[in-house]
Amino acid sequence: QVQLVESGGDSVQAGRSLRLSCTASTSIEHIDRMGWYRQAPGKQLEWVAGMSSTVGSTNYPDSLEGRFTISKDNAKNTLYLQMNSLKPEDTGIYYCNLIPPIPWGQGTQVTVSS
């Protein structure tokens, strides 16, 4: 079964950018739908980005105002999340997963200070 390892999280100031990576243990070329999620302290898991390779589409919650971009590099078996204009409310543990999900990875911590 595919295993996912997230990385790239860091502590940054508001307004900065980060790019998260999610590397899979096997090829993701033929995986149609994947997404990114986050869990802020004391809150439920929240979906923040999704993509469908078959349809060639990406989608995001309106609340993110276009600040995040999801992409995939099949040659590297890696899913990315580019996050720009970070805000303190973006703080949390970020996870990637297939849609529908498989067992979750350990996530990567993003902390944004004002």
Secondary structure, 3 states (H helix, E strand, C coil): CCCEEEECCCEEECCCCEEEEEEECCCCCCCCEEEEEEECCCCCEEEEEEEECCCCEEECCHHHCCCEEEEEEHHHCEEEEEECCCCHHHCEEEEEEECCCCCCCCCEEEEEEC
